[in-house]
Amino acid sequence: MENSSNTAPAPASTEVRPFRIEIPQADLDDLRDRLTRTRWSAGVPGVDGWTRGVPADYLKGLADYWANGFDWRKAEARLNEFPQFVTEVDGQDIHFAHVRSAKPDAGALLLIHDWPGSFVQFVDVIEPLSRDFHVVVTNTPGVGFSGPLSSTGWTTDRIAGAFTELMARLGYDRYGVQGNGGGAWIAGAMGRIAPENVVGIHVNGLVTFPSDDPADFAGLTEGEQARLARLQEFRDDKMGFNAIQSTRPETLAYGLHDSPVGQLAWIVEKFKEWTDTASELPEDAVDRDTLLTNVAVYWFTGTAGSSANLYYEMAHDAGAWAPKERGTVPTAVAVALPQDVAIRRFADRDHNVVRWTELERGGNFLSLEQPELLIGDVREFFGELG
């Protein structure tokens, strides 16, 4: 019998369910088989290094290690050392790790990753930070075990709202937020949505933009001019991934979902381009096994497409680019000088910046590249807030 039209829909579940990563052996066997049967492109003779993308010789070596040297079960066991959970928010499963501190007066801290990262991005900082904070580490909707997406419309503000609900569901009415890159955008949105709940925001990999006012460019320091030039270079030469994911994410997804080497190349290029410029190769900046663990999370969960769709949502969200009130929540910005593009006056225009730290080492993935620097800056900032 059909339900009466007068029957109210069942309320959404607020249950928080324990979660453990257990990738079937058949999936591991399938991955290795696909890696060993890769149909490699010939490439173009005379191409120099990384100028046109990931070099074939490098990628072949990394793919061979993924197939024959990397130990997923060891990586899986390390991730499972952190208590993990899943809960449904706004129709979407949200996966997160939740590590409570033994410190009696510990506050709560939410960590939000950037693309193409995942909660794996924080493996080196969770335990140290949990000495002072109850640490919650999310996978963004559509990424890893928070995927695939259940619907369209997952804009930055909607994700921020979901994370605000998550923290309330966990019993935290006051908490800090740390985010990098795209995670910094979400962190800022959370501060605007729930300033009464967010005590402070710490970001790294922040992207700031000048306005149309020529005065924005007056009196910039030499270092600020270099960061502005780096932003322009990014927009001129390194935005291909963004253009594709912002316009045709589904077309891209077919290739990445079917080819682990394709998925590997798509992600590892960003770890080359966005890490400390002193690093010749991605694994010089980020541990190779950790890098492959992150790629494997995307592969095993089949979330290349849904993670790309987040770019589409942001690009097509009029609200994302509309003028906003300046944030009021105290904000700390950590700037990795070798790679970041943030400029103080632009950050001050949009955020209530009370702490500005310039770091001589690191890049966008600071929690993996220089975890001690990030941990120290986070502790000092929230310690100053009291």
N, C-alpha and C positions, 0 to 999 in steps of 0.2 A: 504494500500500500504506500502511495506517495505521501510525503509529509504535507500537512496542511500549510497553506500559504500564510496562516497566522502564527505558525510555530517560529519562535525566535531562533536564530542560528546559535549553534553551540559556541560558548565563549572560547576564545583562543587559549591554548594551553600556555601556562606560565611555568611549567615543570622544568627544572634544571636536571638534566640526565647525565650520569657519569659516562665518560667516553674514553675509549682506549684505541690506539692505532694498531690495527692488525691487518696488514696487507696480505691477501691470499698468496700462497706460493705460486699459484698459476699466473698471477699478475707479474710476479718477478721473473718467471720463466718467459713469459710473453715479451717483457721488456728486453731481456737479454737477447732473445731471438731477433727482435726488430733491430736492435743495435748492431748485431752481427750481420744482418742482411741489408744494411743501409745502402741505398743507391746514391753514390756520391756524384755530385756535379763536377764537371771537368775544370771549371774556373777559367779565368782569363790570364794568359801568360803575361808576365811583367807587372802584375799588380803588387804593390808594395805594402806589406804589413796589414794593418787593420783599416786602411783608408777606405775600402769599399765594403767592409763588413768583416766577419770572423774568418781568419785565414784557414784554409782547408787543412793544412798540416797540423795546426794547433787543435782544431776541432776533432780531427781523427784521433789524435792522441788522447784527448779528454773523453771522447766517446768510448774508446777502447778501455780506458780505466773504469768508466762507469759500468761497462759490461763485465769486466774481468778482475777488477781490483777493489771497487767500492763495495762496502758491506752494508746493505740496507738494514739488515736485522740489527746490527750494532747501532746504527743511527736511530732506528725505530725504538730500541730499548732506551736510548738516551732521551728521546722526546717523551717517552712514557714515564720517565722519572718525575715529570711534572703532572700533578693532578689535572685532568682535563674533563671538560663538560660540553654539552650542547643544550641550547634552549632555543625555542622558537620566538622570534620577535617580529611583529608585523608580517607574519606569513613566511618568514625566512629563518632557516636554521642558522644559528650563530655558534661557532665553535670557539672555545677559549680555554686557556690554562688559568688556574687560580691557585696561587701559592700564598698561603697565609703566613704572616710573620709571627715569630715567637715573642716579639717585643710587645709589651703590654699596651703602650700608647701609640702603636704604629698607625699611620694613616693609610689610605688606599691609593694605589697608583695604577692607572690604566695605560698600557703600552699599545700603540697603533703603528703598524708597519706601512711601508711604501710599496708600490709595484716596482719591480716584479719580486718583491719579498713575500714573506708570510710570517706566521708566528715563529718560524725557525730563525728569523732575523734576530731574535732576542735571547737565544739559548745561552749566550755567555753572560748575560746581565741579570737573568731572572733570580738566581740564587743570591748573588751579592745584594741586589736591591731588596730582596725579601727579608734581609736583616733589619731593614728600617721601614718597609712598607708591606701591606697586603697587596701582592702584585697580580693584576689581571692582564692577560695577554690575549688579544683577539686575533682571529683570522677575519679579515674584512669580508662582508657578504660577497659571495661569488668566487672567493679565493680558497684553495685548499679544502679543508674539512668544513668550511662554511659555504661550500658550493655543492652543486651548481646553483645559479640564481633561480628563484621560484617565480620571478616576475620581472617585468621591466620597471623602470622608474627609480632605480636605486642611485639617487643623486647623493652628493656630499652631505646635504642637510638631512636627507632621510637616513643615511648611515649614522650621522651624528645623533639623530633622535633615537635610533635603535640602540646605540651604545649607551646613551643616557638611561634608557629603559633597562638595559642589562645591568648597569651599576646599581640602579634602584632595586632591581630584582635580587641582587646579591646582598642587599641591606646597607649599601653605602650611600649616605645622603650628602657626604662631603668627601671629595677625592681630588687628586691631581691627575693630569693627563700628560703623557709624553708621546709625541709623534714625529716622524721624519718624512720629508717629501710630501706625498699625498696624504700621509697620516697627519702631517702638520696642518693641512687644510681641514681635515676632519676635527682635529683637536680645537682649532679656532672656532669652528662651527659649534662645537659642544659648548664652548665658553659663551657664545652668543645665545644659544638655546637655553642653557641652564646655568647662568652666572651665579645663582644662589647655591648651586651644588659643586661647581668646579672651583677649587680653591686656588689653583695655579696651573699654568700651561707651560710645558717645556718642549721646545722644538729644535730640531736640527734639519739640515737640508731644506731650509725654508726658501721658497722662491718669492722674491719681491719684484714688483713691476713699477717703473716710473709712470707718471701720468702724462697728459699732453702738455702740461705746463713747462715751458723751457727753463723755468727757475729750478726744476728738479735736478738739472744737470750742472747748476752753478756751484762751484766750490767743492766738487767731489775730490776726495783724496786720491792719490795714485792707486792705492789698493782698491778703492771703490770703483775707480775707472776700469781697473783690470777685471773686477767682478762683473761690471756692466758689459764689458766686451765679451766675457765668457758667456753671459746670457745671450748676447746677440749671436755668437758663434753657434750656440746650441740651437737657436731658432733657425739659423741659416742652414746648418749642416747635420743636425742630429735629431730632427723632429720627425723622421720618416715613420718610426714606430707609432708616434702619437697620431699622425695623420691617418694611418691605416686603422688603428684601434678606435679613433674618434669617428670614423665614417663607415668602414666596412668590417666590423669585428667578426661577423659570422663567416665571411669568406676566408679570413685569416685562420679562423678556428679549425677548419677542415684539415689544413696542413699540419698545424701544431698538435691537434688531437690524434692524428694518425702516425706522426713521425716523432719519436723521442729525440732524434738528432735535431730536427727542426725546432722542437721545444727548447732543447739545450742551447742552440745557437741564439734563439730569440732572447733568452734570459742572460746568457753569459756575456753577450755583447754589452749589456747595461752594466754588468759588474766590471767590465773593462773600462767603460767610458765614464762611470760615475764614482769610481773609487779614487783614492789618492793618486795623483799624477806621477808620484815617485815609483809607483808599482808598474813594472813592465807587463805583467800578466795578471789576470784576475786573482789567481791563487797566491800571488805575492801580497795581495791586500786582504783576502778572505781565505780562510782554510778551505782547501779543495773539497774535503769530504762534507763540510758544512754547506758549501756552494751546491754540491750535487744533492744533498739532502733537500735543500730548498727546491731545486728543479724537480726532484723525484716527487715531492708533495704535489706540485702542479700536475705532473704526469699521472700519478696514480689516482688522483681525484678528478681528472679530466676537466680542469677548470681554466684551460688556456682561453677558451671562448668567453666564459662568463667574466673572467678578470678583464679581458679586453673590452667587454661591454660597459664596464664602469667608466672607461674613457668616453665612450659614445654618450652615456648619460650626462656626463659633466659638460661635454661640448655642446649638447643640445638642451641644456638646462638654462633658460634665460635668467633664472634667479641666481645662478652661480656667478654671473658676470655683472649683475646689477649692483649699483652702489650700495654699500652697507654701512651701518653705524660702526664706529670704531669700537673694537672690543674693549671691555672693561676689566676682564680678569687679568691679574698680574701674569706677565709672560716673560719667559727667559728664552733667549735665542743663542744657540751654540753654532758658531760658524767655523767650518773646516776650511781654512784659508786655501789649501791647494785645489779645492774643487767647488766650493759653494759660491752662490751668486747673490746672497742676501746683502742688502744695503740698509744701514741703520735708519736713515731718514724715511725710507719707504716703509720699513717695518713699523716705525713709530706712528706713521699715518694711519695704519690699519689695526695695530695692536697696542695694548698697554704694556710696552716693553719696559721692564724694570731691571733686567739683567742682560748683558750682552757679552758673550765670551768668544774670543777669537782663538782658535786652536791651530797650532802649526802643522799638525798631522791629521790625516783622515780624509774622508769623503762623505758621500751621501749615506753609505751604510755604516755609520759610525759605531753602532752597537756591535758590529762584527769586526770592523777594522781597528778601532781603538776603544774597546769596551771600558777600560779603566777611566779614560778621559770622560766618557759619557756618564758613567756611574758617579764620578766625583762631582761633575757639574750638576747633575740631578739632585744629589744629596745636599749640596751647598744651597742650591736655589730653594728647595722646599724647606730646608733648615732655616733659611732667612725669613721665610713666610711665617714660621712658627706653627 
